[in-house]
């Protein structure tokens, strides 16, 4: 079971997340589309879902689908700090937390470590 599922289609961020996770011993499964995320969620329940809200493949739809069927999984979305409207829509769709990309990057190790322990 992956401790973290991530919907990220940016190769730079994928490698950054995977490298940090490897250093911390956190199992991350990378998804590049909402359908791939759905398939992973059908297999198991992760401790955390991370979504790049600027992903090309309708990330807000994916956020809403994470909580389908009553699943209660912490979900962090990240985006550009100037996208206030998108941040509000992400919260309304079900993101537990929305943060600027810079803050997400700065706190990535802490975020992943939380997923390794009890959230």
MMTF fields as JSON, N, C-alpha, C and O atoms, coordinates in Angstrom:
{
  "mmtfVersion": "1.0.0",
  "mmtfProducer": "UNKNOWN",
  "numBonds": 475,
  "numAtoms": 476,
  "numGroups": 119,
  "numChains": 1,
  "numModels": 1,
  "chainsPerModel": [1],
  "groupsPerChain": [119],
  "chainIdList": ["A"],
  "bondAtomList": [4, 2, 8, 6, 12, 10, 16, 14, 20, 18, 24, 22, 28, 26, 32, 30, 36, 34, 40, 38, 44, 42, 48, 46, 52, 50, 56, 54, 60, 58, 64, 62, 68, 66, 72, 70, 76, 74, 80, 78, 84, 82, 88, 86, 92, 90, 96, 94, 100, 98, 104, 102, 108, 106, 112, 110, 116, 114, 120, 118, 124, 122, 128, 126, 132, 130, 136, 134, 140, 138, 144, 142, 148, 146, 152, 150, 156, 154, 160, 158, 164, 162, 168, 166, 172, 170, 176, 174, 180, 178, 184, 182, 188, 186, 192, 190, 196, 194, 200, 198, 204, 202, 208, 206, 212, 210, 216, 214, 220, 218, 224, 222, 228, 226, 232, 230, 236, 234, 240, 238, 244, 242, 248, 246, 252, 250, 256, 254, 260, 258, 264, 262, 268, 266, 272, 270, 276, 274, 280, 278, 284, 282, 288, 286, 292, 290, 296, 294, 300, 298, 304, 302, 308, 306, 312, 310, 316, 314, 320, 318, 324, 322, 328, 326, 332, 330, 336, 334, 340, 338, 344, 342, 348, 346, 352, 350, 356, 354, 360, 358, 364, 362, 368, 366, 372, 370, 376, 374, 380, 378, 384, 382, 388, 386, 392, 390, 396, 394, 400, 398, 404, 402, 408, 406, 412, 410, 416, 414, 420, 418, 424, 422, 428, 426, 432, 430, 436, 434, 440, 438, 444, 442, 448, 446, 452, 450, 456, 454, 460, 458, 464, 462, 468, 466, 472, 470],
  "bondOrderList": [1, 1, 1, 1, 1, 1, 1, 1, 1, 1, 1, 1, 1, 1, 1, 1, 1, 1, 1, 1, 1, 1, 1, 1, 1, 1, 1, 1, 1, 1, 1, 1, 1, 1, 1, 1, 1, 1, 1, 1, 1, 1, 1, 1, 1, 1, 1, 1, 1, 1, 1, 1, 1, 1, 1, 1, 1, 1, 1, 1, 1, 1, 1, 1, 1, 1, 1, 1, 1, 1, 1, 1, 1, 1, 1, 1, 1, 1, 1, 1, 1, 1, 1, 1, 1, 1, 1, 1, 1, 1, 1, 1, 1, 1, 1, 1, 1, 1, 1, 1, 1, 1, 1, 1, 1, 1, 1, 1, 1, 1, 1, 1, 1, 1, 1, 1, 1, 1],
  "groupList": [{"groupName": "UNK", "atomNameList": ["N", "CA", "C", "O"], "elementList": ["N", "C", "C", "O"], "formalChargeList": [0, 0, 0, 0], "bondAtomList": [1, 0, 2, 1, 3, 2], "bondOrderList": [1, 1, 2], "singleLetterCode": "X", "chemCompType": "L-PEPTIDE LINKING"}],
  "groupTypeList": [0, 0, 0, 0, 0, 0, 0, 0, 0, 0, 0, 0, 0, 0, 0, 0, 0, 0, 0, 0, 0, 0, 0, 0, 0, 0, 0, 0, 0, 0, 0, 0, 0, 0, 0, 0, 0, 0, 0, 0, 0, 0, 0, 0, 0, 0, 0, 0, 0, 0, 0, 0, 0, 0, 0, 0, 0, 0, 0, 0, 0, 0, 0, 0, 0, 0, 0, 0, 0, 0, 0, 0, 0, 0, 0, 0, 0, 0, 0, 0, 0, 0, 0, 0, 0, 0, 0, 0, 0, 0, 0, 0, 0, 0, 0, 0, 0, 0, 0, 0, 0, 0, 0, 0, 0, 0, 0, 0, 0, 0, 0, 0, 0, 0, 0, 0, 0, 0, 0],
  "groupIdList": [1, 2, 3, 4, 5, 6, 7, 8, 9, 10, 11, 12, 13, 14, 15, 16, 17, 18, 19, 20, 21, 22, 23, 24, 25, 26, 27, 28, 29, 30, 31, 32, 33, 34, 35, 36, 37, 38, 39, 40, 41, 42, 43, 44, 45, 46, 47, 48, 49, 50, 51, 52, 53, 54, 55, 56, 57, 58, 59, 60, 61, 62, 63, 64, 65, 66, 67, 68, 69, 70, 71, 72, 73, 74, 75, 76, 77, 78, 79, 80, 81, 82, 83, 84, 85, 86, 87, 88, 89, 90, 91, 92, 93, 94, 95, 96, 97, 98, 99, 100, 101, 102, 103, 104, 105, 106, 107, 108, 109, 110, 111, 112, 113, 114, 115, 116, 117, 118, 119],
  "secStructList": [7, 7, 1, 3, 3, 3, 3, 7, 7, 7, 2, 2, 2, 2, 2, 2, 2, 2, 2, 2, 2, 2, 2, 2, 6, 7, 7, 3, 3, 3, 3, 1, 1, 2, 2, 2, 2, 2, 2, 2, 2, 2, 2, 7, 7, 7, 1, 3, 3, 3, 3, 3, 6, 6, 7, 6, 6, 6, 2, 2, 2, 2, 2, 2, 2, 2, 6, 4, 4, 4, 7, 7, 7, 3, 3, 3, 3, 3, 3, 7, 6, 6, 7, 2, 2, 2, 2, 2, 2, 2, 2, 2, 2, 6, 7, 1, 3, 3, 3, 3, 2, 2, 2, 2, 2, 2, 6, 2, 2, 2, 2, 2, 2, 2, 2, 2, 1, 7, 7],
  "xCoordList": [0.831, 0.0, 0.884, 1.793, 0.611, 1.331, 0.842, -0.36, 1.77, 1.398, 0.899, 0.062, 1.419, 1.051, 0.748, 1.509, -0.368, -0.674, -0.53, -0.964, 0.08, 0.303, -0.168, 0.214, -0.998, -1.42, -0.57, -0.883, 0.501, 1.458, 1.918, 2.395, 1.779, 2.247, 3.516, 4.023, 4.022, 5.256, 6.441, 6.576, 7.281, 8.385, 9.356, 9.883, 9.599, 10.491, 9.936, 10.66, 8.656, 8.051, 7.923, 8.061, 7.662, 7.615, 8.94, 8.967, 10.043, 11.345, 11.691, 12.278, 11.337, 11.591, 10.829, 11.394, 9.566, 8.744, 9.267, 9.391, 9.569, 10.038, 11.388, 11.604, 12.287, 13.599, 13.465, 14.102, 12.65, 12.443, 11.791, 12.178, 10.81, 10.13, 11.111, 11.08, 11.967, 12.956, 13.873, 14.172, 14.313, 15.19, 14.501, 15.147, 13.179, 12.418, 11.836, 11.301, 11.941, 11.35, 9.838, 9.162, 9.306, 7.866, 7.543, 8.178, 6.559, 6.149, 5.178, 4.086, 5.576, 4.751, 4.431, 5.301, 3.185, 2.755, 2.375, 1.51, 3.013, 2.798, 1.719, 1.739, 0.785, -0.28, -0.231, 0.014, -0.463, -0.426, -1.805, -1.951, -2.821, -4.186, -5.155, -4.848, -6.322, -7.33, -7.743, -8.012, -7.797, -8.161, -7.115, -7.461, -5.846, -4.785, -4.896, -4.674, -5.239, -5.44, -6.606, -6.511, -7.703, -8.863, -8.476, -8.886, -7.686, -7.269, -6.453, -6.631, -5.568, -4.765, -5.629, -5.425, -6.592, -7.495, -8.367, -8.77, -8.661, -9.458, -8.67, -9.26, -7.347, -6.495, -6.26, -6.176, -6.156, -5.846, -6.176, -6.48, -6.111, -6.367, -5.054, -4.512, -4.548, -3.296, -3.523, -4.661, -2.445, -2.528, -2.673, -3.135, -2.273, -2.279, -2.379, -1.812, -3.11, -3.131, -2.638, -3.063, -1.736, -1.187, -1.581, -1.426, -2.095, -2.542, -1.932, -2.039, -1.294, -0.838, -2.065, -2.577, -2.535, -3.761, -3.572, -4.526, -2.334, -2.051, -1.796, -1.342, -2.08, -1.925, -2.862, -3.907, -2.478, -3.243, -4.574, -5.514, -4.674, -5.828, -6.874, -7.11, -7.49, -8.597, -8.387, -9.072, -7.454, -7.171, -8.33, -8.467, -9.164, -10.289, -11.278, -11.856, -11.47, -12.328, -11.74, -12.463, -10.433, -9.761, -9.923, -10.131, -9.828, -9.989, -11.365, -11.483, -12.391, -13.743, -13.924, -14.677, -13.243, -13.386, -12.624, -12.945, -11.634, -10.88, -11.804, -11.661, -12.736, -13.627, -14.915, -15.819, -15.008, -16.199, -16.366, -15.384, -17.583, -17.851, -17.544, -17.443, -17.392, -17.163, -15.731, -15.477, -14.784, -13.381, -12.93, -13.187, -12.264, -11.731, -10.215, -9.604, -9.632, -8.185, -7.699, -8.23, -6.705, -6.154, -5.672, -5.044, -5.967, -5.636, -5.025, -5.666, -3.792, -3.107, -3.002, -2.509, -3.473, -3.322, -2.319, -2.261, -1.522, -0.587, -0.71, -1.077, -0.397, -0.606, 0.249, 0.962, 0.176, 0.859, 0.211, -1.007, 1.007, 0.487, -0.502, -1.221, -0.56, -1.483, -2.853, -3.735, -3.049, -4.287, -5.298, -5.653, -5.748, -6.658, -8.006, -8.57, -8.519, -9.801, -9.701, -10.586, -8.627, -8.418, -8.272, -8.765, -7.603, -7.443, -8.805, -9.039, -9.693, -11.037, -11.831, -12.525, -11.729, -12.432, -11.871, -12.622, -10.575, -9.958, -10.448, -10.725, -10.553, -11.08, -12.53, -12.927, -13.302, -14.704, -14.823, -15.776, -13.87, -13.897, -13.477, -13.785, -12.767, -12.405, -10.965, -10.576, -10.155, -8.774, -8.774, -9.418, -8.062, -7.91, -7.051, -7.259, -6.079, -5.123, -4.734, -4.539, -4.621, -4.156, -3.01, -3.126, -1.903, -0.752, -0.026, -0.09, 0.658, 1.464, 2.549, 3.03, 2.912, 3.944, 5.23, 5.874, 5.6, 6.842, 6.772, 7.744, 5.637, 5.468, 5.444, 6.018, 4.776, 4.741, 6.159, 6.534, 6.933, 8.31, 9.153, 9.916, 9.014, 9.782, 9.46, 10.345, 8.212, 7.768, 7.578, 6.983, 8.071, 7.827, 8.265, 7.517, 9.434, 9.911, 8.992, 8.693, 8.554, 7.649, 6.304, 5.742, 5.792, 4.504, 4.593, 3.712, 5.64, 5.784, 6.017, 5.519, 6.764, 7.005, 5.693, 5.487, 4.809, 3.493, 2.71, 1.992, 2.839, 2.114, 2.658, 1.937, 3.909, 4.518, 4.017, 3.909, 3.714, 3.19, 1.683, 1.087, 1.081, -0.363, -0.663, -0.113, -1.521, -1.845, -2.666, -3.064],
  "yCoordList": [-1.175, 0.0, 1.249, 1.375, 2.16, 3.431, 4.297, 4.404, 4.904, 5.81, 7.134, 7.802, 7.508, 8.769, 8.514, 7.84, 9.056, 9.081, 10.525, 11.444, 10.723, 12.076, 12.198, 11.402, 13.196, 13.527, 14.703, 15.86, 14.39, 15.405, 14.992, 13.873, 15.894, 15.565, 16.324, 16.156, 17.14, 17.89, 16.989, 16.607, 16.658, 15.728, 16.243, 15.457, 17.541, 18.116, 17.87, 17.423, 18.163, 17.961, 16.482, 16.101, 15.653, 14.21, 13.741, 13.057, 14.113, 13.638, 14.222, 13.534, 15.48, 16.103, 15.365, 15.063, 15.08, 14.381, 12.959, 12.519, 12.254, 10.875, 10.796, 9.892, 11.716, 11.71, 12.0, 11.338, 12.975, 13.294, 12.109, 11.762, 11.5, 10.342, 9.192, 8.527, 8.967, 7.881, 8.107, 7.176, 9.35, 9.674, 9.441, 9.09, 9.639, 9.487, 8.084, 7.772, 7.244, 5.914, 5.914, 5.064, 6.871, 6.983, 6.424, 6.789, 5.543, 4.946, 5.882, 6.146, 6.385, 7.297, 6.634, 6.055, 6.727, 6.252, 7.48, 8.254, 7.661, 8.823, 8.527, 7.48, 9.45, 9.351, 10.617, 11.708, 10.469, 11.648, 12.042, 13.076, 11.228, 11.552, 11.218, 10.392, 11.862, 11.505, 10.03, 9.413, 9.462, 8.052, 7.145, 6.147, 7.491, 6.708, 6.824, 5.851, 8.014, 8.204, 7.352, 6.706, 7.351, 6.515, 5.041, 4.334, 4.589, 3.179, 2.846, 1.779, 3.734, 3.502, 3.528, 2.73, 4.445, 4.515, 3.272, 2.891, 2.641, 1.413, 0.253, -0.696, 0.326, -0.743, -0.633, -1.642, 0.606, 0.797, 2.221, 3.08, 2.448, 3.769, 4.338, 3.838, 5.374, 5.976, 6.843, 7.14, 7.24, 8.147, 9.598, 10.446, 9.882, 11.247, 11.222, 10.351, 12.19, 12.426, 13.846, 14.784, 13.992, 15.287, 15.555, 14.686, 16.765, 17.104, 18.427, 19.435, 18.411, 19.636, 20.253, 19.718, 21.358, 21.976, 22.641, 23.154, 22.631, 23.124, 21.989, 22.23, 20.766, 19.625, 19.814, 20.455, 19.258, 19.451, 18.702, 19.139, 17.614, 16.716, 16.941, 16.045, 18.093, 18.414, 17.967, 17.061, 18.591, 18.188, 18.419, 17.674, 19.426, 19.656, 18.501, 18.143, 17.925, 16.751, 15.6, 14.875, 15.445, 14.386, 14.601, 13.645, 15.85, 16.157, 15.698, 15.052, 16.028, 15.619, 14.124, 13.603, 13.43, 11.978, 11.24, 10.092, 11.881, 11.232, 10.902, 9.852, 11.777, 11.576, 10.848, 10.748, 10.345, 9.594, 8.364, 7.752, 8.023, 6.84, 7.052, 6.084, 8.298, 8.581, 8.426, 8.471, 8.243, 8.134, 9.436, 10.522, 9.319, 10.492, 10.397, 9.831, 10.962, 10.934, 12.379, 13.188, 12.721, 14.068, 14.339, 13.482, 15.524, 15.866, 17.264, 18.237, 17.355, 18.636, 18.999, 18.22, 20.191, 20.724, 21.855, 22.628, 21.957, 23.078, 23.755, 23.123, 25.053, 25.874, 27.129, 27.335, 27.954, 29.24, 30.134, 30.104, 30.923, 31.746, 32.82, 33.373, 33.125, 34.156, 33.597, 34.369, 32.324, 31.682, 31.53, 30.413, 32.632, 32.62, 31.985, 31.255, 32.253, 31.675, 30.153, 29.434, 29.681, 28.232, 27.614, 26.513, 28.312, 27.81, 27.632, 26.622, 28.592, 28.494, 27.343, 26.614, 27.182, 26.076, 24.731, 23.764, 24.657, 23.411, 23.063, 21.9, 24.057, 23.815, 23.326, 22.39, 23.979, 23.584, 22.173, 21.459, 21.768, 20.433, 19.348, 18.174, 19.734, 18.739, 18.734, 17.837, 19.698, 19.746, 20.079, 21.038, 19.299, 19.567, 20.807, 21.593, 20.955, 22.044, 22.457, 21.605, 23.756, 24.289, 25.229, 26.099, 25.054, 25.901, 26.296, 25.59, 27.417, 27.808, 26.767, 26.095, 26.655, 25.694, 25.892, 24.916, 27.137, 27.409, 26.859, 26.285, 27.03, 26.508, 24.978, 24.336, 24.4, 22.952, 22.405, 21.436, 23.029, 22.588, 22.739, 21.841, 23.865, 24.139, 23.14, 22.762, 22.716, 21.83, 20.381, 19.585, 20.04, 18.708, 17.584, 16.626, 17.68, 16.61, 16.456, 15.336, 17.56, 17.521, 16.919, 16.115, 17.315, 16.797, 15.282, 14.55, 14.821, 13.389, 12.618, 11.504, 13.2, 12.546, 12.382, 11.375, 13.38, 13.266, 12.105, 11.418, 11.88, 10.768, 9.424, 8.426, 9.393, 8.154, 7.798, 6.623, 8.825, 8.587, 8.769, 8.838, 8.845, 9.078, 10.501, 11.451, 10.651, 11.976, 12.667, 13.81],
  "zCoordList": [0.0, 0.0, 0.0, 0.821, -0.917, -0.936, 0.218, 0.459, 0.918, 1.994, 1.423, 2.028, 0.25, -0.389, -1.853, -2.546, -2.321, -3.748, -4.194, -3.499, -5.354, -5.845, -7.281, -8.138, -7.54, -8.896, -9.34, -9.058, -10.031, -10.491, -11.875, -12.065, -12.85, -14.189, -14.573, -15.682, -13.685, -13.899, -13.511, -12.348, -14.473, -14.219, -13.162, -12.375, -13.133, -12.122, -10.723, -9.834, -10.53, -9.21, -8.869, -7.706, -9.863, -9.605, -9.021, -7.998, -9.677, -9.206, -7.844, -7.009, -7.61, -6.298, -5.197, -4.145, -5.433, -4.452, -4.217, -3.074, -5.293, -5.163, -4.453, -3.645, -4.736, -4.081, -2.589, -1.77, -2.236, -0.823, -0.106, 1.009, -0.748, -0.156, 0.059, 1.094, -0.908, -0.802, 0.402, 1.15, 0.579, 1.709, 3.048, 4.035, 3.074, 4.317, 4.509, 5.573, 3.482, 3.569, 3.447, 4.025, 2.691, 2.474, 1.095, 0.106, 1.035, -0.233, -0.943, -0.44, -2.117, -2.905, -4.231, -4.881, -4.615, -5.927, -6.74, -6.33, -7.885, -8.724, -9.76, -10.407, -9.91, -10.911, -11.761, -11.246, -13.052, -13.921, -14.43, -15.081, -14.141, -14.559, -13.42, -12.56, -13.421, -12.413, -12.493, -11.463, -13.697, -13.82, -13.17, -12.538, -13.325, -12.676, -11.16, -10.44, -10.682, -9.246, -8.755, -7.711, -9.506, -9.151, -9.067, -8.147, -10.031, -10.045, -8.808, -8.221, -8.407, -7.204, -5.944, -5.029, -5.902, -4.743, -4.639, -3.54, -5.759, -5.742, -5.136, -4.619, -5.197, -4.683, -3.174, -2.474, -2.686, -1.27, -0.847, -1.675, 0.448, 1.003, 1.532, 2.518, 0.887, 1.351, 2.582, 2.945, 3.208, 4.35, 3.902, 4.665, 2.651, 2.144, 0.628, -0.032, 0.086, -1.353, -1.585, -0.911, -2.547, -2.916, -4.361, -5.22, -4.637, -5.982, -6.418, -5.72, -7.577, -8.221, -8.876, -9.859, -8.35, -8.846, -10.205, -10.791, -10.705, -12.045, -13.027, -14.146, -12.625, -13.537, -14.731, -14.62, -15.847, -17.086, -17.093, -17.757, -16.39, -16.52, -15.425, -14.615, -15.385, -14.484, -13.034, -12.558, -12.342, -10.962, -9.993, -9.023, -10.23, -9.318, -9.354, -8.328, -10.518, -10.629, -9.813, -9.13, -9.895, -9.13, -7.633, -6.886, -7.19, -5.763, -5.289, -4.248, -6.042, -5.662, -5.628, -4.805, -6.511, -6.593, -5.484, -5.176, -4.893, -3.805, -2.638, -2.01, -2.348, -1.2, -1.557, -0.727, -2.77, -3.187, -2.296, -1.873, -2.026, -1.208, 0.259, 1.013, 0.679, 2.09, 2.562, 3.765, 1.646, 2.059, 2.703, 2.182, 3.823, 4.504, 4.501, 5.407, 3.463, 3.274, 3.25, 2.489, 4.06, 3.97, 2.545, 1.924, 2.036, 0.667, 0.64, 1.036, 0.174, 0.063, -1.411, -2.227, -1.731, -3.076, -3.063, -2.107, -4.124, -4.208, -5.563, -6.554, -5.598, -6.783, -6.694, -5.712, -7.709, -7.693, -6.643, -6.469, -5.948, -4.847, -5.309, -4.477, -6.577, -7.057, -7.452, -7.83, -7.379, -7.836, -6.697, -6.321, -6.163, -5.009, -5.35, -4.534, -6.536, -6.946, -7.031, -6.566, -7.622, -7.727, -6.336, -6.091, -5.436, -4.064, -3.395, -2.731, -3.562, -2.974, -3.592, -2.884, -4.914, -5.574, -5.119, -4.991, -4.875, -4.404, -2.998, -2.704, -2.143, -0.789, -0.868, -0.174, -1.725, -1.883, -2.455, -2.143, -3.284, -3.883, -2.897, -3.104, -1.811, -0.808, -0.347, 0.402, -0.76, -0.267, 1.222, 1.648, 1.997, 3.425, 3.628, 4.553, 2.735, 2.835, 1.422, 0.555, 1.186, -0.09, 0.22, 1.083, -0.485, -0.203, -1.476, -2.482, -1.427, -2.582, -2.85, -1.938, -4.103, -4.527, -3.715, -3.332, -3.454, -2.711, -1.286, -0.794, -0.629, 0.734, 0.722, 1.602, -0.278, -0.403, -0.556, 0.103, -1.422, -1.657, -0.397, -0.04, 0.264, 1.473, 2.588, 3.355, 2.679, 3.758, 3.313, 4.039, 2.144, 1.592, 2.527, 2.724, 3.094, 3.991, 5.204, 5.619, 5.762, 6.915, 6.537, 7.28, 5.372, 4.895, 4.716, 5.166, 4.069, 3.837, 5.134, 5.293, 6.05, 7.338, 8.109, 8.787, 8.001, 8.653, 8.081, 8.809, 6.79, 6.152, 6.622, 6.616, 7.024, 7.498, 8.899, 9.25, 9.692, 11.035, 11.0, 9.925, 12.142, 12.19, 11.76, 12.318, 10.783, 10.259, 11.239, 11.015]
}
